[in-house]
Each structure stands twice: as C-alpha cells, then as structure tokens.
Amino acid sequence: MINAIRGALASATPDAAGVLLRRNWLRLIIESHTGELEQLCVIYPDPHDPHILLIRACCRDLSGDSYGAQYLRGQGLRLADEDFVACFTDLLLAPDAASKAAAADRAHDALARCGPDDDYASALFLLGWTEVRLRRDFARAIAILRSAVAEAELHGHAETRRLALGNLAFALTQAGLFSEAELVLDALPRGSEESDWDRFEGGLPAANRGCIAYWRGDFEVAAALLETMVVEESPGNNFEALARLYYVMSIVALKREERYYAATALLQGISKTDKHGIPWDTLRRAASAWLAHVQGQDERARALAAPALTRTGAAVAHAVLAELYRAIGEPGMSGQAFRLAAAAGLPRYARVSTLVTSAALHSAAGRGEQAHEQLEHALEHATAERVLAPFLTDDPIIGDLLGAHAHWGSKHQDFLHAVLEKRGLHSTAVAGILTDREQNVLACLRTTMTAEEIATHLGVAYPTVKSHIRSIYRKLGVVSRRAAVHMADQN
C-alpha cells in the first residue's frame, strides 16, 4: 500500500494518492509504517491539508514526539471537518479521560456510518483499545476487541489481528478474567519482530502476565517478569509504566528492602500527566505512598496519597489507597478512598481488595459479625480467579481474622485453606527462618486441622508433624499454635 501511494504521487495524481492515504492511514499506523507514512504526508502536494496534518500528528505520537503531535493535531483540528479521520485521530491523541471519552462516543457513532473509504477493522481495534484505557465498561471493550479480531482475520490483516488479540488479553486482565486472559496470551503469534506499535505500547504480554501473577499472590514470579520490562529512558506511560507500578508493589509485598531506593527512582520516572485517558499520576502516587509506608515514613505516605483523593476514575489505585489508609490508622480517609473506588466501577480483584480492607476495619472496630460477612464476600469474589494478593498482607488483624474465619465457617473452605497455606508460605518466606516442610506445617496450623489430620494431609508420620511443630515453636519463640501464627504474620 505504501508503494501504491508513492506511485500515485510520482505519477502526478494527487487526488488518487489522497484517497489511498485516507483509506489506509489508520491501518498503516497500527501496522507500524509510521515513518514511511509521515514521509508520504510531507511530500504530499498539499502538506497543510487538514487530514494530512492529523495523520502526521498520529505518526509523531507513536514515534514518542508528544509535543509535535499536539501541535500538528491542533493545526489539523482547526481546519478539519468532523469526519472519520478527525474522529479517529482525536481518539488516539486526546490526552485526558474526559476528552478521550467524548472522542470515543463520537467514534461509536462514526463506526455505524462507516463508508467504503473508511477502514472499519482498524477503527474497531482503536475504539476497543481506547475503551479499555477509559475503564468505563470492560464488557463493551472486550466485545469490541473480539469484533476487531474477527474483522481483521476476515480481511487478512494479520498484524491488526495480533494487536487486537493482545489488547483483548489486556481488557480481560483488567476486568479480572485472568484465566481467559492467559488463554488469549498463549494464543498470541510468536516470533514477530517488535513493531512501532509494540514500542509505543511498551511490552503488553509480559505486563499482563506480571499483573496476573501479582494479584494471584505469586510475587516472586511477578517481580521477575516485570523487572525485565523496565526501560530507564522510557517516557513513563503505557505498559512499561504499568510494569514499573506492579514491580514496585511486588517488591513491597516481598519486603525487598535493598531494592526500595531503586524502586523510588522507578516511580519518579512514571508520567505525572494523563496519557490516553490513564491517570498515571494517581497510580504513581498510590504505589509511592505504599513504598513510603513500608519504610516507616507514614507522614510522607499521607502527603503522597492526598492528591490522589481529589481524582476520580482510578478504581484500582483507590482500592489500594483504602487499604493503605487503614494500615496507617486513618479509617475516615480509607472510607473516602472506598467511595472513589466504587464510583469508578471495580474489577473483581479490586473488589476483593476493598472487601478485605472493609473486613479488617470492622474487625478493628469490634464488629466481628460484619467483619466475617465482608471476608466471606471477599472469598466469594476471589475464588474463581484465585485472587490471593489482598489476603497476604502481614497485618496481624487480617491474619487473626482469617484464622478465626476458618472456625466461623465458610462456603469457600477449600479456597480459604489455600489462602492460609499461601499466607503461611509467603510470610515465612519473607522471614526466611523456617524450612519448606515447616512452612507447610505452619500453613496447616492456621486451619482447624489437628496434628493427626495435618500428618494425613501432608502424607507424613504423626511424630514427624509433632517434631516440626516443636521446631516451629522454638524458632518463632512461642509456646502455642495461635502465638506461632501471630508471630509468623508479624514477621
């Protein structure tokens, strides 16, 4: 197609070249011909044609020149009518959530009026890509991206199909549909060279897998995946920035104190302004506040978090901040963060986080029945996708509540046992003081199992279990089962 446009320009048929440009510009951008496409725009007989200016703006943005894109977009929109090119340029380049949402609404209407010169498959992809980032209706975003995959396949647009599949995986991940997201990630074509769009997005597959690993409580796996994605000279947005956020949260969960200083620098490198509708500063502040808290700097944590409570549209960040404010003894501020999270529409894993936080708040206030009800709701939402991270905090209130819940009685007893086992393995791995077998036994001590039942569960002799229990008590400096669990959580 590039050659066809170049040929039309060389044969002095600019009208034909203009038709080809308008018909194919969106696909050429998505399929990473941005450098060649912009060069054709520059040599076009009327380089100040509003469509040409807008197409150049998109090319500039993908190349990392956001200022040049902004200026060209302004020139083009000043002259352009509200047509397909203007609509989908705005969809790609509108910076903040409000203008992005307005552009998406116009794009929905534009898709219903697509003509023969409009690239329907590419437009579907870009609209789905935008709706995921706006996070206003994951079900609709997922449906649009599924349509984009099908449409690209029908037209033989392999690269657009690959990108639509990748963003479908992202949409599923953000919605909390982890198992389905993993299936889509596994189906992505392998071995393709990194494209302009891949560099623009910044490593979608690894970021998605890292996010899933984090929320499932596999913090070591998450940190290992995400660390490889960090690029110091990155502009601090898109998937590379998402990797930075979840990498920092993973090392906080693992208490990797030797990495905290470097983690602070990583967070400072994340964009402080919105990009493609994503509130990066709010997300950055949530992770930075947690990092300050685990370093004993609660006043700094409060200062970092406070501006985030003036913004909306960041459900996950506000769910994380609700737990932070609870941990530093600010129940009122925790409630404010709760309300902001709920107003934005919570994905499943963020809902689990807020329910665990709510349960802990009720427990600390002496409202035991409400605490157990909220914890049961959290287990209910967490079971299908094995969302473990919110249960793994080393806060003794949550640890005691989980242990008591095993006696209280849960409809999700198997998953609760998995939580307690994972919690035991996680907390003692952090402490680094128990053997693998002792960690397994300690996880069982968190349940209602007797020593005989633990022996059967682990497939070892009863005297061996008793020996492990004595060793655990000795290493933790305690004399009872409850004290052992409490001490492990404090570690």
C-alpha positions as CSV (number, residue, x, y, z in Angstrom):
1,M,0.0,0.0,0.0
2,I,2.9,2.4,0.7
3,N,4.2,1.7,-2.8
4,A,0.7,2.3,-4.3
5,I,0.5,5.7,-2.6
6,R,4.1,6.6,-3.6
7,G,3.3,5.6,-7.2
8,A,0.2,7.8,-7.2
9,L,2.3,10.7,-6.0
10,A,5.0,10.1,-8.5
11,S,2.5,9.9,-11.4
12,A,1.1,13.3,-10.5
13,T,-2.3,12.0,-9.5
14,P,-2.6,13.6,-6.0
15,D,-6.3,13.0,-5.8
16,A,-5.8,9.3,-6.1
17,A,-2.9,9.4,-3.6
18,G,-5.2,11.4,-1.2
19,V,-7.9,8.8,-1.4
20,L,-5.4,6.0,-0.7
21,L,-4.0,7.9,2.2
22,R,-7.4,8.5,3.8
23,R,-8.5,4.9,3.1
24,N,-5.4,3.3,4.6
25,W,-3.8,5.7,7.1
26,L,-5.2,4.0,10.2
27,R,-4.1,0.5,9.3
28,L,-0.6,1.8,8.2
29,I,-0.2,3.4,11.6
30,I,-1.4,0.4,13.6
31,E,0.7,-1.9,11.4
32,S,3.8,0.2,12.0
33,H,4.6,2.0,8.8
34,T,4.6,5.4,10.6
35,G,8.0,6.6,9.3
36,E,7.1,5.9,5.7
37,L,3.6,7.2,6.1
38,E,4.7,10.5,7.6
39,Q,7.3,10.9,4.8
40,L,4.5,10.5,2.2
41,C,2.5,13.1,4.1
42,V,5.4,15.5,3.9
43,I,5.8,15.2,0.1
44,Y,2.0,15.3,-0.5
45,P,1.2,18.3,-2.8
46,D,-0.8,20.0,-0.1
47,P,1.0,19.2,3.2
48,H,-1.3,21.6,5.1
49,D,-4.4,19.6,4.1
50,P,-6.2,19.0,7.5
51,H,-6.3,15.2,7.0
52,I,-2.6,15.2,6.2
53,L,-1.8,17.2,9.3
54,L,-3.9,14.9,11.5
55,I,-2.3,11.7,10.1
56,R,1.2,13.3,10.7
57,A,0.1,14.0,14.3
58,C,-0.6,10.3,14.9
59,C,2.8,9.4,13.4
60,R,4.5,11.8,15.7
61,D,2.8,10.5,18.8
62,L,3.7,6.9,18.0
63,S,7.3,8.0,17.5
64,G,7.4,9.5,21.0
65,D,7.2,13.1,20.0
66,S,4.1,14.1,22.0
67,Y,4.7,17.9,21.6
68,G,5.0,17.7,17.9
69,A,1.8,15.5,17.8
70,Q,0.0,18.1,19.9
71,Y,0.9,21.0,17.6
72,L,0.0,19.1,14.4
73,R,-3.3,17.9,15.9
74,G,-4.2,21.5,16.8
75,Q,-3.5,22.7,13.3
76,G,-5.5,19.9,11.7
77,L,-8.5,20.1,14.0
78,R,-8.6,23.9,13.4
79,L,-9.2,23.2,9.7
80,A,-10.8,19.7,9.6
81,D,-14.5,18.9,9.4
82,E,-15.8,16.3,12.0
83,D,-15.2,13.3,9.7
84,F,-13.7,9.8,10.1
85,V,-10.1,11.0,10.0
86,A,-10.7,13.7,12.6
87,C,-12.7,11.5,14.8
88,F,-10.2,8.6,15.0
89,T,-7.2,10.9,15.2
90,D,-8.8,12.5,18.3
91,L,-9.5,9.0,19.6
92,L,-5.8,8.3,19.5
93,L,-4.4,11.6,20.6
94,A,-6.9,13.1,23.2
95,P,-4.8,13.2,26.4
96,D,-7.2,13.3,29.3
97,A,-10.1,10.9,30.2
98,A,-12.9,13.4,29.6
99,S,-11.8,14.3,26.1
100,K,-10.9,10.7,25.4
101,A,-14.4,9.6,26.5
102,A,-16.1,12.3,24.3
103,A,-14.0,11.1,21.3
104,A,-14.9,7.5,22.0
105,D,-18.6,8.4,22.0
106,R,-18.2,10.1,18.6
107,A,-16.3,7.1,17.3
108,H,-19.1,4.7,18.2
109,D,-21.4,6.8,16.0
110,A,-18.8,7.1,13.3
111,L,-18.5,3.3,13.1
112,A,-22.2,3.0,12.5
113,R,-21.7,5.3,9.5
114,C,-18.5,3.8,8.0
115,G,-18.3,4.2,4.3
116,P,-16.3,2.3,1.6
117,D,-13.2,4.6,2.1
118,D,-13.2,4.1,5.9
119,D,-11.0,1.3,7.5
120,Y,-13.6,-0.5,9.6
121,A,-11.3,-3.2,11.0
122,S,-8.6,-0.8,12.2
123,A,-11.2,1.6,13.6
124,L,-12.8,-1.2,15.6
125,F,-9.4,-2.0,17.1
126,L,-8.6,1.6,18.0
127,L,-12.0,2.1,19.6
128,G,-11.6,-1.1,21.7
129,W,-8.1,-0.1,22.6
130,T,-9.5,3.3,23.9
131,E,-12.4,1.8,25.8
132,V,-10.0,-0.5,27.8
133,R,-8.0,2.5,28.8
134,L,-11.0,4.5,29.8
135,R,-12.1,1.6,32.0
136,R,-15.8,2.7,31.9
137,D,-17.3,-0.6,30.5
138,F,-15.0,-3.6,30.3
139,A,-17.7,-5.8,28.9
140,R,-18.2,-3.5,25.9
141,A,-14.4,-3.0,25.4
142,I,-14.0,-6.8,25.4
143,A,-16.8,-7.2,22.9
144,I,-15.4,-4.5,20.5
145,L,-11.9,-6.1,20.6
146,R,-13.4,-9.5,19.8
147,S,-15.1,-7.9,16.8
148,A,-11.8,-6.3,15.8
149,V,-10.0,-9.7,16.0
150,A,-12.7,-11.3,13.8
151,E,-12.8,-8.4,11.3
152,A,-9.0,-8.3,10.9
153,E,-9.0,-12.1,10.4
154,L,-11.7,-11.8,7.7
155,H,-9.7,-9.2,5.8
156,G,-6.3,-10.9,6.2
157,H,-4.9,-8.1,8.4
158,A,-2.5,-10.4,10.4
159,E,-0.8,-7.5,12.3
160,T,-4.0,-5.8,13.3
161,R,-5.4,-9.2,14.5
162,R,-2.3,-9.7,16.6
163,L,-2.6,-6.3,18.2
164,A,-6.3,-6.8,18.8
165,L,-5.7,-10.1,20.5
166,G,-3.0,-8.6,22.7
167,N,-5.3,-5.8,23.8
168,L,-8.2,-8.3,24.3
169,A,-5.9,-10.0,26.7
170,F,-5.3,-6.7,28.5
171,A,-9.0,-6.0,28.7
172,L,-9.7,-9.4,30.2
173,T,-6.8,-8.9,32.7
174,Q,-8.1,-5.5,33.7
175,A,-11.6,-7.0,34.1
176,G,-10.2,-9.7,36.4
177,L,-10.9,-12.5,33.9
178,F,-7.4,-13.9,34.4
179,S,-7.9,-17.5,33.1
180,E,-9.4,-16.3,29.9
181,A,-6.7,-13.6,29.5
182,E,-4.0,-16.3,29.9
183,L,-5.6,-18.3,27.1
184,V,-5.5,-15.3,24.8
185,L,-1.9,-14.6,25.7
186,D,-1.0,-18.2,25.0
187,A,-2.6,-17.8,21.5
188,L,-0.6,-14.7,20.5
189,P,1.6,-15.3,17.5
190,R,5.2,-15.7,18.5
191,G,8.4,-14.7,16.9
192,S,7.2,-11.5,15.2
193,E,9.6,-8.5,15.2
194,E,8.8,-5.7,17.5
195,S,6.8,-3.1,15.7
196,D,6.3,0.7,16.1
197,W,3.1,0.0,17.9
198,D,4.7,-2.6,20.2
199,R,7.3,0.0,21.2
200,F,4.5,2.6,21.6
201,E,2.6,0.3,24.0
202,G,5.8,-1.0,25.7
203,G,5.5,-4.8,26.2
204,L,1.9,-5.8,26.6
205,P,2.2,-9.7,27.1
206,A,4.8,-9.6,29.9
207,A,3.0,-6.7,31.7
208,N,-0.3,-8.7,31.6
209,R,1.3,-11.8,32.9
210,G,3.1,-9.9,35.7
211,C,-0.2,-8.2,36.7
212,I,-1.9,-11.6,36.9
213,A,0.9,-13.1,38.9
214,Y,0.8,-10.2,41.3
215,W,-2.9,-10.5,42.1
216,R,-2.6,-14.2,42.4
217,G,0.0,-13.7,45.1
218,D,2.9,-15.0,43.1
219,F,5.0,-12.0,43.9
220,E,8.4,-13.6,43.0
221,V,7.1,-14.5,39.6
222,A,5.6,-11.1,39.1
223,A,8.8,-9.3,40.1
224,A,10.9,-11.5,37.8
225,L,8.6,-10.9,34.8
226,L,8.2,-7.2,35.3
227,E,11.8,-6.3,36.1
228,T,12.9,-7.3,32.6
229,M,10.4,-4.8,31.1
230,V,11.7,-1.7,32.8
231,V,13.5,0.7,30.5
232,E,15.0,3.7,32.2
233,E,14.7,6.1,29.3
234,S,11.0,5.2,28.8
235,P,8.5,8.1,28.7
236,G,6.8,6.5,31.7
237,N,3.4,5.6,30.3
238,N,1.7,2.6,28.7
239,F,2.7,-1.0,29.6
240,E,6.3,-0.2,30.6
241,A,4.9,2.2,33.3
242,L,2.4,-0.4,34.3
243,A,5.2,-2.9,34.8
244,R,7.0,-0.4,37.0
245,L,4.0,0.0,39.2
246,Y,3.4,-3.7,39.7
247,Y,7.1,-4.4,40.1
248,V,7.3,-1.9,42.9
249,M,4.2,-3.4,44.6
250,S,5.7,-6.9,44.2
251,I,8.9,-6.0,46.0
252,V,6.9,-4.2,48.7
253,A,4.9,-7.4,49.2
254,L,8.2,-9.4,49.3
255,K,9.9,-6.8,51.6
256,R,12.9,-6.5,49.4
257,E,14.3,-3.6,51.4
258,E,17.5,-3.5,49.4
259,R,15.5,-2.5,46.3
260,Y,13.4,0.2,47.9
261,Y,15.8,3.1,46.9
262,A,15.8,2.0,43.2
263,A,12.1,1.5,43.4
264,T,11.6,5.1,44.4
265,A,13.5,6.2,41.3
266,L,11.4,3.9,39.1
267,L,8.2,5.5,40.3
268,Q,9.5,9.0,39.8
269,G,10.1,8.1,36.2
270,I,6.4,7.5,35.6
271,S,4.4,10.2,33.8
272,K,2.8,12.8,36.1
273,T,0.2,13.6,33.5
274,D,-2.6,11.6,31.9
275,K,-1.8,9.8,28.7
276,H,-4.5,8.2,26.6
277,G,-7.0,8.7,29.4
278,I,-5.0,6.8,32.0
279,P,-4.4,8.8,35.3
280,W,-0.8,7.9,35.7
281,D,-0.1,10.4,38.5
282,T,-2.8,8.8,40.6
283,L,-1.4,5.3,40.0
284,R,2.1,6.5,40.7
285,R,1.0,8.2,44.0
286,A,-0.7,5.0,45.2
287,A,2.4,2.9,44.7
288,S,4.8,5.6,46.1
289,A,2.7,6.0,49.2
290,W,2.8,2.3,49.9
291,L,6.6,2.4,49.4
292,A,6.9,5.2,51.9
293,H,4.7,3.4,54.4
294,V,6.8,0.2,54.4
295,Q,9.9,2.3,55.0
296,G,8.2,3.8,58.1
297,Q,7.5,7.2,56.5
298,D,3.8,7.5,57.2
299,E,3.7,11.3,57.0
300,R,5.3,11.1,53.6
301,A,2.8,8.4,52.6
302,R,0.0,10.7,53.6
303,A,1.4,13.6,51.6
304,L,1.9,11.5,48.5
305,A,-1.6,9.9,48.7
306,A,-3.6,13.0,49.5
307,P,-3.8,14.5,45.9
308,A,-5.0,11.1,44.6
309,L,-8.2,11.6,46.6
310,T,-9.1,14.6,44.5
311,R,-9.2,12.5,41.3
312,T,-11.8,10.0,40.0
313,G,-11.6,7.2,37.5
314,A,-8.8,5.1,39.1
315,A,-10.6,2.3,40.9
316,V,-7.6,0.0,41.5
317,A,-5.4,2.9,42.8
318,H,-8.2,4.0,45.2
319,A,-8.7,0.4,46.3
320,V,-5.0,0.2,47.1
321,L,-5.1,3.5,48.9
322,A,-8.2,2.4,51.0
323,E,-6.0,-0.4,52.4
324,L,-3.0,1.9,52.9
325,Y,-5.1,4.4,54.9
326,R,-6.5,1.6,57.0
327,A,-3.0,0.3,57.7
328,I,-1.8,3.7,58.9
329,G,-4.8,4.2,61.1
330,E,-6.9,6.6,59.0
331,P,-10.3,4.9,58.8
332,G,-12.1,8.1,57.6
333,M,-9.6,8.6,54.7
334,S,-9.9,4.9,54.0
335,G,-13.7,5.3,53.6
336,Q,-13.1,8.3,51.2
337,A,-10.8,6.1,49.0
338,F,-13.5,3.4,49.1
339,R,-16.1,5.7,47.7
340,L,-13.8,6.8,44.9
341,A,-13.0,3.2,44.0
342,A,-16.7,2.2,44.0
343,A,-17.7,5.2,41.8
344,A,-15.3,4.1,39.1
345,G,-16.6,0.6,38.8
346,L,-14.4,-2.1,40.5
347,P,-12.9,-5.0,38.6
348,R,-13.1,-8.3,40.5
349,Y,-9.6,-8.2,42.0
350,A,-10.0,-4.6,43.2
351,R,-13.4,-5.6,44.8
352,V,-11.7,-8.4,46.7
353,S,-9.1,-5.9,48.0
354,T,-11.8,-3.4,49.2
355,L,-13.8,-6.2,50.9
356,V,-10.7,-7.5,52.7
357,T,-10.0,-3.9,53.8
358,S,-13.6,-3.5,54.9
359,A,-13.4,-6.7,56.9
360,A,-10.3,-5.5,58.7
361,L,-11.9,-2.2,59.5
362,H,-15.0,-3.9,61.0
363,S,-12.7,-6.3,63.0
364,A,-10.6,-3.5,64.4
365,A,-13.8,-1.7,65.5
366,G,-15.1,-4.8,67.3
367,R,-17.8,-5.6,64.7
368,G,-17.0,-9.3,64.4
369,E,-20.1,-10.4,62.6
370,Q,-19.8,-7.7,59.9
371,A,-16.1,-8.5,59.6
372,H,-16.7,-12.2,58.8
373,E,-19.5,-11.3,56.4
374,Q,-17.2,-9.0,54.4
375,L,-14.4,-11.6,54.5
376,E,-16.8,-14.2,53.2
377,H,-17.8,-11.9,50.3
378,A,-14.1,-11.4,49.5
379,L,-13.5,-15.1,49.4
380,E,-16.6,-15.5,47.1
381,H,-15.3,-13.0,44.6
382,A,-11.7,-14.3,44.8
383,T,-12.3,-18.0,44.4
384,A,-12.9,-18.3,40.6
385,E,-9.7,-16.5,39.5
386,R,-7.7,-17.3,42.7
387,V,-7.1,-13.7,43.7
388,L,-4.8,-14.1,46.7
389,A,-2.8,-10.9,47.0
390,P,-5.3,-9.0,49.2
391,F,-5.2,-11.8,51.8
392,L,-1.4,-12.0,52.0
393,T,-0.6,-8.7,53.9
394,D,1.4,-9.3,57.1
395,D,-1.1,-7.2,59.1
396,P,-2.0,-9.3,62.2
397,I,-5.6,-8.1,62.1
398,I,-6.1,-9.8,58.8
399,G,-4.1,-12.8,59.9
400,D,-6.2,-13.3,63.0
401,L,-9.4,-12.7,61.1
402,L,-8.6,-15.3,58.5
403,G,-7.7,-17.8,61.2
404,A,-10.9,-17.1,63.0
405,H,-12.9,-17.4,59.8
406,A,-11.8,-21.0,59.4
407,H,-13.7,-21.7,62.7
408,W,-16.6,-19.3,61.8
409,G,-17.4,-21.5,58.8
410,S,-17.0,-20.6,55.1
411,K,-18.8,-21.8,52.0
412,H,-15.3,-21.5,50.3
413,Q,-13.4,-23.6,52.8
414,D,-11.0,-25.1,50.2
415,F,-10.1,-21.6,48.9
416,L,-9.7,-20.3,52.4
417,H,-7.3,-23.2,53.1
418,A,-5.4,-22.2,50.0
419,V,-5.2,-18.6,51.3
420,L,-4.0,-19.7,54.7
421,E,-1.4,-22.0,53.2
422,K,-0.2,-19.4,50.7
423,R,-0.2,-16.8,53.5
424,G,1.9,-19.0,55.7
425,L,4.4,-19.8,52.9
426,H,4.6,-16.1,51.9
427,S,5.1,-14.7,55.4
428,T,7.6,-17.2,56.5
429,A,9.5,-17.0,53.1
430,V,9.8,-13.3,53.9
431,A,11.2,-14.0,57.3
432,G,13.5,-16.8,55.9
433,I,13.6,-18.7,59.1
434,L,11.6,-21.9,58.5
435,T,12.3,-24.9,56.3
436,D,9.9,-25.7,53.4
437,R,8.3,-28.5,55.4
438,E,7.9,-26.3,58.5
439,Q,6.2,-23.7,56.3
440,N,3.8,-26.4,55.1
441,V,3.0,-27.4,58.7
442,L,2.6,-23.8,59.8
443,A,0.1,-23.2,57.0
444,C,-1.9,-26.1,58.3
445,L,-1.7,-24.7,61.8
446,R,-3.7,-21.8,60.5
447,T,-6.6,-24.1,59.9
448,T,-8.7,-26.2,62.3
449,M,-6.8,-29.4,61.4
450,T,-5.5,-31.5,64.3
451,A,-1.9,-32.7,64.3
452,E,-3.2,-36.1,63.2
453,E,-5.1,-34.5,60.3
454,I,-2.1,-32.5,59.3
455,A,0.0,-35.7,59.1
456,T,-2.6,-37.3,56.8
457,H,-2.9,-34.1,54.7
458,L,0.9,-33.9,54.2
459,G,1.4,-37.6,53.9
460,V,4.0,-37.9,56.8
461,A,4.0,-39.7,60.1
462,Y,2.3,-38.1,63.2
463,P,5.6,-38.0,65.2
464,T,7.2,-36.1,62.4
465,V,4.5,-33.5,62.4
466,K,4.9,-33.1,66.2
467,S,8.6,-32.7,65.7
468,H,8.0,-30.0,63.1
469,I,5.6,-28.2,65.4
470,R,8.1,-28.1,68.2
471,S,10.8,-26.8,65.8
472,I,8.4,-24.0,64.6
473,Y,7.6,-23.0,68.2
474,R,11.3,-22.9,69.1
475,K,12.3,-20.9,66.0
476,L,9.5,-18.4,66.5
477,G,10.0,-18.2,70.3
478,V,6.4,-19.2,71.1
479,V,4.6,-21.9,73.1
480,S,1.2,-22.2,71.4
481,R,-0.4,-22.7,68.0
482,R,-2.1,-19.3,68.0
483,A,1.1,-17.5,69.0
484,A,3.0,-19.2,66.2
485,V,0.6,-18.0,63.6
486,H,0.5,-14.5,65.1
487,M,4.3,-14.3,65.2
488,A,4.7,-15.5,61.6
489,D,2.4,-12.8,60.5
490,Q,4.3,-10.1,62.3
491,N,7.5,-11.3,60.6
